[in-house]
Amino acid sequence: MAPSVTENIILSATDKDVTLADRNTHATRVAGKDVDPEKKALFASVTKRIDYSPKIGTELHGIKLSQLTDQQSEELAALISERGVVFFRDQEDLDRKEHVKLGARWGPLHIHPLVPHDQESPEVIILDSRLNPPNRYNTNNSWHSDVSFEPAPASYSILKFDEIPESGGDTAWSNGYQLYDDLSQPIKTLLEGLTATHTSDIFRFFQANTGRKTFGKLNDSDHPIIRTNPVTGWKSVFTNSVFTREINGISAAESKWILEYLNDLVSKRLEYQVRFRWQKHSVAIWDNRSTFHTGVPDFRPYHRRGLRVTVSGEKPFFDVNSGTQAQAFEPIAEAIVSKQEAAEKSKEDAALQLA
Ligand SMILES: [Fe+2]
């Protein structure tokens, strides 16, 4: 039987938990920093690696997320930050308790101020297509980075669906590192000096329309537009179409123009994107500091229901001396070329031997 919509779900704050989300805090250490660059402990358990594109998205087989060692979970955090998003299949034993435990390895868990949560674990939010705002939130223009309105927004989000539509309902991610790397130098320099205000306006709008009580304060925060990912040390664009209201210190018209331009690149440039087809027991984990994502709203009249655990990261910062994914990719590209050349040479040698 399909799970009932309200099963174990707290839809709206009661008097006792109206300040639950006010306990949110920031990470005091950076998970995944300074690990073995080859991630040998993690890859010792991997039976198959599928890179969705050279610069974003990897599917790993052979890993049980409920059974990672401490070293493997640190190396996994680093891999997620490098690849933007990592996918897993067949994680049937990642129940709610294990889901929470996995997130807690990487930092304090975020309590969402408005989205419904699990009765026993307020850190587990319920993304149910029957409970979420129907239009505003499920449109083509809902590319975002989770809870970027918070003073310390999400580092990692861990998403698993327990109800999957018979067709449709993929999730797509877009690469913020590559978006930064492809900007021209004058635009990079301009954006590196600016901050933007991210707001909870979408939730205020939803609250006003539903009367649902919040679990805590709906925050607004200023963040640098170009952000350094503390794990990879790479620069990324950090504005999005759902939560970023305006760029500070320039005119409203200029702010609108720049934000629209960046949002357009996120949503329209297919070469920045990967798309994931969910199956029962699939899990996706992504780094919100350097990626954007959206659900694909093509699954109605089917429903989908997912459980998400969100890890609070550090207060966003920008270091002008940070590196970039483009620089880090140069030796990877060279290795790919050498591998291709070696494969071609061995084919030629084999052909010569046959001749
Ligand atoms: Fe999201």
Residues whose N, C-alpha, C, O or C-beta is under 5 A from the ligand:
A	BS01	LIG	D146
